Amino acid sequence: MKLIDCTEPVLCRGTVFRFKGKYPFCEEHVDFMLCNYPHHDDDCLPFAIYCVSGYCAGHIEYVLPLEAQYENSRSVSTEWVIKNWNRCIYAECAVSDVEVIL
């Protein structure tokens, strides 16, 4: 399903975001995954988004800030990801083109 159509208010560890990438991604489709990030500090959530496909697999793409947290839970706000996709996560793909695999 498209991320913008996701009715789940929270995204948990293991959520995959699939989209068409541009340089430095060489693949037709790129997968990012929401993962635990144990090395966080007080300004960040214990979550990061990693690339999990192709040549860039294993790279940290973004460490999520505290403002991405969903109401004092151990999860990420779907609304925050949608609103901040292009500013924080990946600017080369419109959020309306991102698929989410829960």
NUTOR-252649 format. One record per residue: residue number from 0; residue in three letters; y, x negated, z negated of N, C-alpha, C, O, CB in turn; chain. Coordinates in pm, whole numbers, padded with zeros to 5 digits. Glycine has a CB too. Layout:
REM NUTOR-252649
+-----+------+--------+--------+--------+--------+--------+--------+--------+--------+--------+--------+--------+--------+--------+--------+--------+-----+
! seq ! type !   n_py !   n_px !   n_pz !  ca_py !  ca_px !  ca_pz !   c_py !   c_px !   c_pz !   o_py !   o_px !   o_pz !  cb_py !  cb_px !  cb_pz ! mol !
+-----+------+--------+--------+--------+--------+--------+--------+--------+--------+--------+--------+--------+--------+--------+--------+--------+-----+
! NUM !  ALA !      Y !      X !      Z !      Y !      X !      Z !      Y !      X !      Z !      Y !      X !      Z !      Y !      X !      Z !   A !
...
+-----+------+--------+--------+--------+--------+--------+--------+--------+--------+--------+--------+--------+--------+--------+--------+--------+-----+
REM end
This chain:
REM NUTOR-252649
+-----+------+--------+--------+--------+--------+--------+--------+--------+--------+--------+--------+--------+--------+--------+--------+--------+-----+
! seq ! type !   n_py !   n_px !   n_pz !  ca_py !  ca_px !  ca_pz !   c_py !   c_px !   c_pz !   o_py !   o_px !   o_pz !  cb_py !  cb_px !  cb_pz ! mol !
+-----+------+--------+--------+--------+--------+--------+--------+--------+--------+--------+--------+--------+--------+--------+--------+--------+-----+
!   0 !  MET ! -00118 ! -00084 !  00000 !  00000 !  00000 !  00000 !  00124 ! -00088 !  00000 !  00118 ! -00204 ! -00040 !  00000 !  00096 ! -00122 !   A !
!   1 !  LYS !  00233 ! -00034 !  00044 !  00361 ! -00106 !  00043 !  00411 ! -00117 ! -00101 !  00395 ! -00024 ! -00181 !  00467 ! -00035 !  00133 !   A !
!   2 !  LEU !  00471 ! -00230 ! -00133 !  00526 ! -00250 ! -00267 !  00629 ! -00142 ! -00299 !  00631 ! -00091 ! -00411 !  00591 ! -00388 ! -00279 !   A !
!   3 !  ILE !  00713 ! -00107 ! -00204 !  00818 ! -00007 ! -00231 !  00761 !  00133 ! -00255 !  00832 !  00219 ! -00306 !  00916 ! -00002 ! -00115 !   A !
!   4 !  ASP !  00634 !  00157 ! -00218 !  00569 !  00286 ! -00241 !  00482 !  00286 ! -00365 !  00421 !  00389 ! -00398 !  00486 !  00323 ! -00121 !   A !
!   5 !  CYS !  00475 !  00174 ! -00435 !  00390 !  00163 ! -00554 !  00446 !  00250 ! -00667 !  00562 !  00237 ! -00705 !  00380 !  00014 ! -00600 !   A !
!   6 !  THR !  00362 !  00338 ! -00720 !  00405 !  00428 ! -00826 !  00373 !  00374 ! -00965 !  00415 !  00432 ! -01066 !  00341 !  00563 ! -00809 !   A !
!   7 !  GLU !  00299 !  00264 ! -00971 !  00270 !  00202 ! -01100 !  00398 !  00138 ! -01154 !  00464 !  00064 ! -01082 !  00155 !  00095 ! -01087 !   A !
!   8 !  PRO !  00435 !  00166 ! -01278 !  00558 !  00106 ! -01331 !  00542 ! -00042 ! -01365 !  00642 ! -00113 ! -01377 !  00602 !  00180 ! -01454 !   A !
!   9 !  VAL !  00417 ! -00088 ! -01381 !  00394 ! -00227 ! -01421 !  00302 ! -00298 ! -01323 !  00217 ! -00237 ! -01258 !  00335 ! -00233 ! -01562 !   A !
!  10 !  LEU !  00321 ! -00427 ! -01315 !  00234 ! -00515 ! -01238 !  00172 ! -00613 ! -01336 !  00242 ! -00672 ! -01418 !  00313 ! -00589 ! -01122 !   A !
!  11 !  CYS !  00043 ! -00630 ! -01327 ! -00029 ! -00715 ! -01421 ! -00080 ! -00841 ! -01351 ! -00079 ! -00851 ! -01228 ! -00146 ! -00639 ! -01485 !   A !
!  12 !  ARG ! -00125 ! -00934 ! -01431 ! -00183 ! -01057 ! -01382 ! -00290 ! -01023 ! -01278 ! -00372 ! -00933 ! -01298 ! -00244 ! -01141 ! -01499 !   A !
!  13 !  GLY ! -00288 ! -01097 ! -01167 ! -00383 ! -01073 ! -01059 ! -00330 ! -00990 ! -00944 ! -00394 ! -00980 ! -00840 ! -00503 ! -01007 ! -01114 !   A !
!  14 !  THR ! -00213 ! -00929 ! -00962 ! -00151 ! -00853 ! -00854 ! -00119 ! -00945 ! -00737 ! -00066 ! -01055 ! -00757 ! -00022 ! -00781 ! -00903 !   A !
!  15 !  VAL ! -00152 ! -00902 ! -00616 ! -00128 ! -00982 ! -00496 ! -00019 ! -00916 ! -00412 ! -00017 ! -00795 ! -00394 ! -00258 ! -00998 ! -00413 !   A !
!  16 !  PHE !  00070 ! -00998 ! -00362 !  00175 ! -00955 ! -00270 !  00144 ! -01018 ! -00135 !  00136 ! -01141 ! -00125 !  00319 ! -00996 ! -00321 !   A !
!  17 !  ARG !  00128 ! -00937 ! -00030 !  00094 ! -00988 !  00104 !  00208 ! -00955 !  00199 !  00260 ! -00843 !  00200 ! -00041 ! -00927 !  00155 !   A !
!  18 !  PHE !  00245 ! -01054 !  00280 !  00357 ! -01036 !  00372 !  00346 ! -01137 !  00485 !  00268 ! -01232 !  00478 !  00493 ! -01050 !  00297 !   A !
!  19 !  LYS !  00426 ! -01116 !  00588 !  00433 ! -01211 !  00698 !  00531 ! -01321 !  00658 !  00646 ! -01294 !  00623 !  00477 ! -01142 !  00831 !   A !
!  20 !  GLY !  00484 ! -01442 !  00664 !  00566 ! -01553 !  00620 !  00631 ! -01626 !  00736 !  00592 ! -01613 !  00852 !  00485 ! -01648 !  00540 !   A !
!  21 !  LYS !  00730 ! -01703 !  00700 !  00796 ! -01795 !  00792 !  00788 ! -01932 !  00729 !  00739 ! -01947 !  00617 !  00945 ! -01753 !  00821 !   A !
!  22 !  TYR !  00836 ! -02033 !  00800 !  00831 ! -02170 !  00750 !  00871 ! -02174 !  00604 !  00971 ! -02112 !  00568 !  00922 ! -02261 !  00834 !   A !
!  23 !  PRO !  00800 ! -02243 !  00517 !  00699 ! -02344 !  00542 !  00557 ! -02289 !  00553 !  00461 ! -02366 !  00562 !  00704 ! -02446 !  00434 !   A !
!  24 !  PHE !  00542 ! -02159 !  00554 !  00410 ! -02099 !  00566 !  00371 ! -02093 !  00713 !  00448 ! -02045 !  00796 !  00407 ! -01959 !  00503 !   A !
!  25 !  CYS !  00253 ! -02140 !  00745 !  00207 ! -02148 !  00884 !  00115 ! -02031 !  00920 !  00087 ! -02009 !  01038 !  00135 ! -02280 !  00908 !   A !
!  26 !  GLU !  00069 ! -01958 !  00822 ! -00027 ! -01852 !  00843 !  00044 ! -01724 !  00889 !  00164 ! -01706 !  00867 ! -00108 ! -01826 !  00716 !   A !
!  27 !  GLU ! -00033 ! -01635 !  00951 !  00024 ! -01507 !  00991 !  00061 ! -01423 !  00869 !  00166 ! -01360 !  00865 ! -00074 ! -01430 !  01081 !   A !
!  28 !  HIS ! -00028 ! -01423 !  00768 ! -00002 ! -01351 !  00644 ! -00007 ! -01447 !  00527 ! -00087 ! -01541 !  00525 ! -00103 ! -01235 !  00625 !   A !
!  29 !  VAL !  00078 ! -01425 !  00431 !  00085 ! -01508 !  00311 !  00055 ! -01419 !  00191 !  00101 ! -01305 !  00183 !  00225 ! -01578 !  00297 !   A !
!  30 !  ASP ! -00022 ! -01472 !  00098 ! -00051 ! -01400 ! -00026 !  00010 ! -01476 ! -00143 ! -00015 ! -01596 ! -00161 ! -00204 ! -01382 ! -00046 !   A !
!  31 !  PHE !  00089 ! -01406 ! -00221 !  00138 ! -01455 ! -00349 !  00063 ! -01376 ! -00457 !  00029 ! -01260 ! -00436 !  00295 ! -01440 ! -00363 !   A !
!  32 !  MET !  00039 ! -01439 ! -00572 ! -00029 ! -01371 ! -00682 !  00049 ! -01388 ! -00811 !  00102 ! -01495 ! -00840 ! -00173 ! -01425 ! -00699 !   A !
!  33 !  LEU !  00054 ! -01280 ! -00888 !  00113 ! -01283 ! -01021 !  00010 ! -01343 ! -01116 ! -00099 ! -01288 ! -01133 !  00157 ! -01139 ! -01068 !   A !
!  34 !  CYS !  00044 ! -01457 ! -01178 ! -00049 ! -01531 ! -01262 !  00011 ! -01561 ! -01397 !  00132 ! -01557 ! -01416 ! -00091 ! -01661 ! -01193 !   A !
!  35 !  ASN ! -00077 ! -01592 ! -01493 ! -00030 ! -01642 ! -01622 !  00038 ! -01776 ! -01601 ! -00002 ! -01855 ! -01515 ! -00147 ! -01654 ! -01723 !   A !
!  36 !  TYR !  00141 ! -01800 ! -01681 !  00212 ! -01927 ! -01676 !  00231 ! -01973 ! -01820 !  00329 ! -01936 ! -01884 !  00350 ! -01913 ! -01601 !   A !
!  37 !  PRO !  00138 ! -02054 ! -01871 !  00140 ! -02089 ! -02014 !  00252 ! -02183 ! -02055 !  00277 ! -02199 ! -02174 !  00011 ! -02151 ! -02050 !   A !
!  38 !  HIS !  00321 ! -02247 ! -01960 !  00423 ! -02346 ! -01995 !  00563 ! -02286 ! -01997 !  00660 ! -02357 ! -01975 !  00418 ! -02461 ! -01897 !   A !
!  39 !  HIS !  00573 ! -02158 ! -02023 !  00704 ! -02093 ! -02023 !  00784 ! -02132 ! -02147 !  00730 ! -02184 ! -02245 !  00688 ! -01939 ! -02016 !   A !
!  40 !  ASP !  00914 ! -02106 ! -02140 !  00999 ! -02128 ! -02257 !  01060 ! -01994 ! -02297 !  01019 ! -01889 ! -02246 !  01112 ! -02233 ! -02227 !   A !
!  41 !  ASP !  01155 ! -01995 ! -02388 !  01211 ! -01871 ! -02440 !  01291 ! -01792 ! -02337 !  01320 ! -01675 ! -02360 !  01298 ! -01901 ! -02556 !   A !
!  42 !  ASP !  01327 ! -01852 ! -02225 !  01404 ! -01783 ! -02122 !  01316 ! -01721 ! -02014 !  01367 ! -01657 ! -01923 !  01501 ! -01879 ! -02059 !   A !
!  43 !  CYS !  01185 ! -01741 ! -02024 !  01095 ! -01695 ! -01918 !  00979 ! -01615 ! -01976 !  00941 ! -01630 ! -02092 !  01042 ! -01814 ! -01838 !   A !
!  44 !  LEU !  00923 ! -01530 ! -01891 !  00799 ! -01460 ! -01924 !  00683 ! -01557 ! -01905 !  00698 ! -01659 ! -01837 !  00780 ! -01332 ! -01836 !   A !
!  45 !  PRO !  00567 ! -01527 ! -01963 !  00451 ! -01612 ! -01938 !  00383 ! -01576 ! -01805 !  00260 ! -01575 ! -01796 !  00350 ! -01600 ! -02053 !   A !
!  46 !  PHE !  00464 ! -01548 ! -01703 !  00414 ! -01514 ! -01571 !  00488 ! -01595 ! -01465 !  00607 ! -01622 ! -01477 !  00429 ! -01362 ! -01544 !   A !
!  47 !  ALA !  00414 ! -01632 ! -01362 !  00473 ! -01697 ! -01245 !  00406 ! -01639 ! -01122 !  00297 ! -01582 ! -01130 !  00455 ! -01853 ! -01251 !   A !
!  48 !  ILE !  00472 ! -01655 ! -01009 !  00415 ! -01613 ! -00883 !  00374 ! -01739 ! -00808 !  00455 ! -01828 ! -00783 !  00517 ! -01527 ! -00799 !   A !
!  49 !  TYR !  00246 ! -01745 ! -00774 !  00189 ! -01858 ! -00702 !  00154 ! -01816 ! -00560 !  00119 ! -01700 ! -00536 !  00065 ! -01913 ! -00775 !   A !
!  50 !  CYS !  00162 ! -01908 ! -00467 !  00105 ! -01887 ! -00335 ! -00046 ! -01910 ! -00350 ! -00087 ! -02009 ! -00410 !  00169 ! -01983 ! -00225 !   A !
!  51 !  VAL ! -00127 ! -01819 ! -00297 ! -00273 ! -01834 ! -00309 ! -00342 ! -01833 ! -00173 ! -00463 ! -01809 ! -00165 ! -00329 ! -01722 ! -00397 !   A !
!  52 !  SER ! -00267 ! -01858 ! -00067 ! -00328 ! -01860 !  00066 ! -00274 ! -01976 !  00147 ! -00162 ! -02023 !  00126 ! -00303 ! -01727 !  00139 !   A !
!  53 !  GLY ! -00356 ! -02021 !  00240 ! -00312 ! -02120 !  00338 ! -00275 ! -02255 !  00283 ! -00317 ! -02294 !  00174 ! -00198 ! -02067 !  00411 !   A !
!  54 !  TYR ! -00196 ! -02325 !  00360 ! -00157 ! -02462 !  00331 ! -00083 ! -02476 !  00198 ! -00097 ! -02577 !  00130 ! -00072 ! -02515 !  00443 !   A !
!  55 !  CYS ! -00004 ! -02377 !  00160 !  00077 ! -02384 !  00038 !  00005 ! -02328 ! -00085 !  00066 ! -02317 ! -00191 !  00206 ! -02308 !  00058 !   A !
!  56 !  ALA ! -00122 ! -02295 ! -00072 ! -00198 ! -02239 ! -00185 ! -00188 ! -02331 ! -00306 ! -00201 ! -02453 ! -00295 ! -00345 ! -02218 ! -00146 !   A !
!  57 !  GLY ! -00165 ! -02270 ! -00421 ! -00155 ! -02345 ! -00546 ! -00014 ! -02381 ! -00587 !  00008 ! -02428 ! -00698 ! -00233 ! -02468 ! -00535 !   A !
!  58 !  HIS !  00082 ! -02359 ! -00500 !  00222 ! -02389 ! -00533 !  00283 ! -02275 ! -00615 !  00261 ! -02158 ! -00585 !  00304 ! -02413 ! -00404 !   A !
!  59 !  ILE !  00358 ! -02312 ! -00717 !  00436 ! -02212 ! -00791 !  00556 ! -02176 ! -00705 !  00631 ! -02263 ! -00660 !  00480 ! -02266 ! -00932 !   A !
!  60 !  GLU !  00573 ! -02047 ! -00682 !  00686 ! -02000 ! -00603 !  00803 ! -01957 ! -00691 !  00919 ! -01976 ! -00655 !  00643 ! -01885 ! -00514 !   A !
!  61 !  TYR !  00771 ! -01897 ! -00808 !  00879 ! -01847 ! -00893 !  00825 ! -01821 ! -01033 !  00719 ! -01760 ! -01048 !  00941 ! -01718 ! -00833 !   A !
!  62 !  VAL !  00897 ! -01866 ! -01135 !  00865 ! -01834 ! -01274 !  00954 ! -01717 ! -01313 !  01076 ! -01724 ! -01299 !  00886 ! -01959 ! -01370 !   A !
!  63 !  LEU !  00892 ! -01611 ! -01360 !  00966 ! -01487 ! -01386 !  01051 ! -01494 ! -01512 !  01005 ! -01542 ! -01615 !  00869 ! -01371 ! -01396 !   A !
!  64 !  PRO !  01175 ! -01446 ! -01504 !  01264 ! -01445 ! -01621 !  01228 ! -01330 ! -01715 !  01155 ! -01238 ! -01678 !  01411 ! -01434 ! -01576 !   A !
!  65 !  LEU !  01281 ! -01336 ! -01835 !  01256 ! -01231 ! -01934 !  01296 ! -01093 ! -01884 !  01233 ! -00993 ! -01920 !  01330 ! -01262 ! -02063 !   A !
!  66 !  GLU !  01400 ! -01086 ! -01803 !  01447 ! -00956 ! -01755 !  01345 ! -00886 ! -01665 !  01361 ! -00767 ! -01637 !  01577 ! -00974 ! -01680 !   A !
!  67 !  ALA !  01242 ! -00956 ! -01620 !  01139 ! -00896 ! -01536 !  01032 ! -00823 ! -01618 !  00948 ! -00752 ! -01562 !  01074 ! -01002 ! -01451 !   A !
!  68 !  GLN !  01036 ! -00841 ! -01748 !  00935 ! -00780 ! -01836 !  00952 ! -00629 ! -01840 !  01063 ! -00577 ! -01837 !  00945 ! -00839 ! -01978 !   A !
!  69 !  TYR !  00840 ! -00559 ! -01846 !  00843 ! -00414 ! -01857 !  00836 ! -00374 ! -02004 !  00733 ! -00392 ! -02069 !  00726 ! -00350 ! -01778 !   A !
!  70 !  GLU !  00943 ! -00320 ! -02056 !  00953 ! -00259 ! -02189 !  00862 ! -00320 ! -02296 !  00772 ! -00253 ! -02345 !  00924 ! -00115 ! -02178 !   A !
!  71 !  ASN !  00886 ! -00443 ! -02331 !  00815 ! -00511 ! -02439 !  00663 ! -00513 ! -02422 !  00589 ! -00509 ! -02520 !  00848 ! -00446 ! -02569 !   A !
!  72 !  SER !  00618 ! -00518 ! -02300 !  00474 ! -00525 ! -02273 !  00440 ! -00663 ! -02219 !  00529 ! -00745 ! -02198 !  00429 ! -00414 ! -02172 !   A !
!  73 !  ARG !  00313 ! -00687 ! -02197 !  00271 ! -00813 ! -02134 !  00247 ! -00788 ! -01986 !  00140 ! -00817 ! -01932 !  00142 ! -00871 ! -02203 !   A !
!  74 !  SER !  00348 ! -00733 ! -01924 !  00340 ! -00702 ! -01782 !  00479 ! -00712 ! -01721 !  00579 ! -00727 ! -01792 !  00279 ! -00561 ! -01758 !   A !
!  75 !  VAL !  00483 ! -00702 ! -01589 !  00607 ! -00718 ! -01514 !  00649 ! -00583 ! -01458 !  00565 ! -00504 ! -01415 !  00590 ! -00822 ! -01400 !   A !
!  76 !  SER !  00777 ! -00558 ! -01458 !  00832 ! -00433 ! -01406 !  00824 ! -00431 ! -01253 !  00878 ! -00519 ! -01186 !  00976 ! -00415 ! -01452 !   A !
!  77 !  THR !  00758 ! -00329 ! -01200 !  00751 ! -00311 ! -01055 !  00892 ! -00295 ! -00999 !  00924 ! -00352 ! -00894 !  00665 ! -00188 ! -01019 !   A !
!  78 !  GLU !  00974 ! -00219 ! -01067 !  01111 ! -00196 ! -01023 !  01189 ! -00328 ! -01012 !  01263 ! -00349 ! -00917 !  01183 ! -00100 ! -01119 !   A !
!  79 !  TRP !  01170 ! -00416 ! -01111 !  01240 ! -00545 ! -01108 !  01197 ! -00626 ! -00986 !  01281 ! -00683 ! -00917 !  01214 ! -00625 ! -01238 !   A !
!  80 !  VAL !  01066 ! -00631 ! -00958 !  01017 ! -00708 ! -00844 !  01075 ! -00652 ! -00714 !  01118 ! -00729 ! -00627 !  00862 ! -00705 ! -00839 !   A !
!  81 !  ILE !  01077 ! -00521 ! -00700 !  01132 ! -00460 ! -00578 !  01280 ! -00496 ! -00563 !  01324 ! -00536 ! -00455 !  01114 ! -00306 ! -00582 !   A !
!  82 !  LYS !  01355 ! -00481 ! -00669 !  01500 ! -00507 ! -00663 !  01532 ! -00655 ! -00639 !  01636 ! -00686 ! -00580 !  01566 ! -00462 ! -00792 !   A !
!  83 !  ASN !  01445 ! -00744 ! -00683 !  01476 ! -00887 ! -00679 !  01389 ! -00967 ! -00582 !  01396 ! -01090 ! -00581 !  01461 ! -00944 ! -00815 !   A !
!  84 !  TRP !  01310 ! -00899 ! -00501 !  01221 ! -00970 ! -00409 !  01297 ! -01071 ! -00323 !  01263 ! -01189 ! -00320 !  01147 ! -00870 ! -00320 !   A !
!  85 !  ASN !  01400 ! -01025 ! -00254 !  01472 ! -01113 ! -00162 !  01562 ! -01214 ! -00232 !  01583 ! -01323 ! -00178 !  01555 ! -01031 ! -00068 !   A !
!  86 !  ARG !  01613 ! -01183 ! -00345 !  01701 ! -01275 ! -00417 !  01623 ! -01384 ! -00489 !  01667 ! -01499 ! -00494 !  01788 ! -01198 ! -00516 !   A !
!  87 !  CYS !  01508 ! -01349 ! -00546 !  01438 ! -01442 ! -00634 !  01303 ! -01491 ! -00581 !  01266 ! -01605 ! -00606 !  01418 ! -01380 ! -00765 !   A !
!  88 !  ILE !  01231 ! -01407 ! -00511 !  01092 ! -01440 ! -00480 !  01075 ! -01495 ! -00339 !  01024 ! -01605 ! -00322 !  01005 ! -01317 ! -00497 !   A !
!  89 !  TYR !  01119 ! -01419 ! -00237 !  01104 ! -01467 ! -00100 !  01206 ! -01397 ! -00012 !  01196 ! -01277 !  00012 !  00960 ! -01444 ! -00047 !   A !
!  90 !  ALA !  01302 ! -01471 !  00037 !  01414 ! -01414 !  00112 !  01383 ! -01386 !  00259 !  01455 ! -01311 !  00324 !  01531 ! -01505 !  00104 !   A !
!  91 !  GLU !  01276 ! -01446 !  00311 !  01249 ! -01438 !  00455 !  01169 ! -01315 !  00498 !  01134 ! -01303 !  00615 !  01175 ! -01560 !  00497 !   A !
!  92 !  CYS !  01142 ! -01225 !  00405 !  01065 ! -01104 !  00437 !  01127 ! -00986 !  00361 !  01146 ! -00993 !  00240 !  00913 ! -01120 !  00399 !   A !
!  93 !  ALA !  01159 ! -00881 !  00434 !  01215 ! -00763 !  00369 !  01115 ! -00705 !  00270 !  00995 ! -00700 !  00297 !  01255 ! -00656 !  00474 !   A !
!  94 !  VAL !  01164 ! -00661 !  00156 !  01075 ! -00604 !  00054 !  00999 ! -00483 !  00110 !  00888 ! -00455 !  00065 !  01156 ! -00562 ! -00070 !   A !
!  95 !  SER !  01055 ! -00414 !  00206 !  00988 ! -00298 !  00266 !  00864 ! -00338 !  00346 !  00781 ! -00252 !  00378 !  01085 ! -00223 !  00356 !   A !
!  96 !  ASP !  00850 ! -00466 !  00379 !  00734 ! -00516 !  00453 !  00627 ! -00579 !  00365 !  00526 ! -00628 !  00416 !  00779 ! -00616 !  00554 !   A !
!  97 !  VAL !  00648 ! -00580 !  00234 !  00553 ! -00642 !  00142 !  00447 ! -00541 !  00102 !  00478 ! -00429 !  00061 !  00626 ! -00698 !  00016 !   A !
!  98 !  GLU !  00322 ! -00582 !  00114 !  00210 ! -00501 !  00065 !  00173 ! -00550 ! -00074 !  00190 ! -00667 ! -00106 !  00087 ! -00508 !  00161 !   A !
!  99 !  VAL !  00122 ! -00458 ! -00157 !  00079 ! -00496 ! -00290 ! -00067 ! -00455 ! -00307 ! -00108 ! -00346 ! -00266 !  00169 ! -00429 ! -00399 !   A !
! 100 !  ILE ! -00145 ! -00545 ! -00366 ! -00284 ! -00519 ! -00396 ! -00299 ! -00530 ! -00547 ! -00290 ! -00638 ! -00605 ! -00379 ! -00619 ! -00320 !   A !
! 101 !  LEU ! -00323 ! -00416 ! -00610 ! -00331 ! -00412 ! -00756 ! -00469 ! -00449 ! -00806 ! -00493 ! -00451 ! -00926 ! -00292 ! -00274 ! -00808 !   A !
+-----+------+--------+--------+--------+--------+--------+--------+--------+--------+--------+--------+--------+--------+--------+--------+--------+-----+
REM end
